[in-house]
Amino acid sequence: MKTQLGRIAKRKLLIGMALAAALIAVGLSFDRTETARAQSEGSVTAQKNVDTSGGPGFDMTAMKAFFVISITNSTSSSQQVAISDQGATFVSTSGAGSCSGWNCTVNAGHDDQHGGASVLQVHLSQPITSSACVAGHVDNSASVTWNETAIGVWARADIGLCSPPTPTPTPTPGIHLAKAASTNTLPAGGGPVTYTYTVTNTGNVLLTGITVADDVCSPVTYQSGDANNDGKLDIAETWTYTCTQTLTASTTNTGTATGHSGDATVTSQSQASVTVEQSQTITQTLTVHKVVSPASDGGTFDLTIDGTTVASGVGNGGSGSLQVSAGQHTVGETAHAGTSLSDYTVSYSSNCPNGVVTVAAGANADCTITNTRKSTPETPTPTATPETPTPTATPTTTETPFIPPLVVVTPTPTPTAQPTETQPPTQPPKTPTAIDTVAGEKTPGPAATPKPPETGTGAAYDWFHSNQALEVIALFILSAVLSGLVVLTTPGKKRD
């Protein structure tokens, strides 16, 4: 009985020792510094380790861990192997052989006479993740397939505890343009519009060579926004540009902003629309009226507006109209056939002085032209002589009418001392009086009619040669005859 129990105890001890040995072997395979695990298959073997050829096996600045797979060929010919590693990135090769991607060729190791082996090393890198920083190590598993047999390899790089890495962003340039007009509506006829262009950096890198252009407005001028004056559009900066254009029609135009980052070019476009209102056609009527004074006057006239005849041959009460634009216009008239404007005095109503009238938009206007006939000059009343001499610059001398010869005899006193008839004493020639007339003369003597002025001009001359003067002389002679002062006698005969 004791012997049987001893055997059982011994068997348990052997089993425990075997388990302990197995646990020790497993513990050694997970050692952070050893990081080696290998399996063999025929004459090709593979092993993976932490790559310490360039350092401790990791780079905390680059946040990467490095591994190397060693593939040994002990055959006498080169061998083709394929590597599969989901977490690592191929870096390079060294040793006997080469790789094209994950497909590698390991050079021949030996011949039958000399023996030996060839080793190809494949260098890999693997990113250090946040979970690796928390765990303190980076594990990497891979497989090497040779002759259709997969050889599994594994290694762990001990990196210690670390802060989770800040991912390095991929450079992504971006730009945005916003365009706005100072007004979206202009009145009929148009007017000036100022466009404002706002440029921002929507990427994660600086932009250089910023330009803004417009397909209608030019030039587009930079105003502000470059805070540090380095000529680069920083991520936090907003640049402003402006452009002013006069528009006469509704317009939609496009602005374009362009920026550069290295070899990359980015653009952004923005549009703005401005509506110019259509001009409204507003008609105004201008009417010209005709008034003739007196109303019974038969004069006729042609009425005009801005030189266009709007009524022809109208008299009192006539009118003519024309559709006109708002503003200043001129009305007028011309004489129709058979009428002369010189026979009339022309006047205009107060709203159109001298024929000029201002028409307001949307309002009609009138203008009245009045023609008043001038008074007919009076015909002078004819005198005794129907023909009235028309004085000229140099009056012509008229012929003095013939007056029959008259003899005026003045009674001569009878001398007392001489009984017989004797000749009167010689006396100086007597100056004829106003009524003395020399017998036989066809014209009055010097005393009968005052001598007209030698120049043949003047009021006295005109009077003495007028019919009125002849009448006065005739009346004077008739009065003298009736009074007995004038005796018609035969010259030379003495009266008893």
C-alpha positions, 0 to 999 in steps of 0.5 A: 500500500505504501509502495503504491502511494509512493508511486502516485506521489512520485508521478504527481511530482514528475507531472508538476515538474514538467508543468513548471518547466513548461511555464518557465519556457513560456515565461522566457518566450514573453520576456521583454528584452529577449523578444525572440520566438522561432519555428523551423520548417525543413531547411528554411527558418524564420525569427522575429526580434526587436530591431536595435540596429539603429537604437533602442528599438523605438522612437518616441518622437516619431512614435514608432517601434522597429522589428526585424525578421531574419529568414535563414536558408540552409538549402543549396538553392535560393528560396522564395518566401512571402511575408504577411504583417498587418500592423507593420510597414516594410522599411528595407532589407539587408543580408543575403537576398532581396524583397519586392514588397512582401515577396522575398528571395533568400539566396542559396545557403550551401552546396552538398560538399561545403554546407553553410546557410544564408540569412536575409533580414527584413526591417519593419516599423510599427506605429506606437498607439495610445493603447501601446503607451498605456500597456508599455509595449508594442507587440508585433505578429507576422508569418513567413510562408515557404513552400506553402507552409506558414511559419509564425513569428512574433516579437514585443518591443518594450517602450515603457509607459508614455503619453498618447501620441498627438496625431500629425495631421495630413497637410490639407490646404483650403480657401473660402471666398464670400462676396457681397454687393453694397446694394442688390437693387439699382433704380432705372438707369443704374449706378455704382456698386461696391463689391466686398470680398472676404477670404478665409483659410479653411485648411490646416496649412498656410497659404501663399500667393493669394489673389482675388479676381472678378469676371465683371469688376476690376480691379479688385483691391486688397484692403486689410487682414494680414495681421502679421504682414507676412503675405501669407494667409494664416489659418486664423486670418481673414482678408478683405478686398473691394471693387467698385463698378457702375452698372447699367443693367442687371448683373450677376458676376463671379469672384474667384480667390486663389491660394497656394501651399507647396505644389497644391493650388486651391480656389474658391468662387462666390457670386453676387447679383444686382438688379437694375430696375426697368425704366417705366414709360410715363407719358405726359401731354403738352397742349397749346391753345390759341386765343385771338382778340377780338374773337371775331378776328379771322386770323389763322395760325399753325401751332408748334411744340418743339418745332413739330406742328400740332395744329394747322390753320387754327383760329380763336379757340383752336389747340394742338397736343403732343406726347412729351417727356418730362422736362422743358419744352418750347411752344410756338406758332407761325402765321397760316396762309393769309395771316401776318404775325406783324398785324398782331401782338403776341403774348403767352400765359404765365406758365410758359413765358416766352413759350418755354414750359416745364412738364413734370413727370406724370403730369400734363401741361398747357400753354396759351398763345394770345394774338391781339390785332393791332389798332388800324391807324386813322386816315387824316381829314382832307383840307380844302385842297385835297392834295396834301403836299408831302414834305421832303428833305428839300421842298420843291418851289411851287409857282406863284399864281397869277394875280391881275394887275391892280393900280392903287391911286392915292388922292393927290392934294390940290396945290394952292399956288399953281392953277394950271396942271403941272408935273409933280416934283421929282421924288425918290421912288416910292416903296410899294405898300402891301397893296401896291401893284405895278400894272402889267406885271404877272406876279405881285410886286415886292411889297405885295408878297413877302420874299420867301427865304432864299433857301426855299425852306422854313415855315414862312416859305411853306405858308406863303406858298400854300392855298391858305395864303392865297385865300388871305390875299384874295379876302384882303383885296375884296375888302379893299374894293368894297371899302372904296379904297382901291379904284381900278383905273387906266394908268395915266388918265387924270380924274376931274 
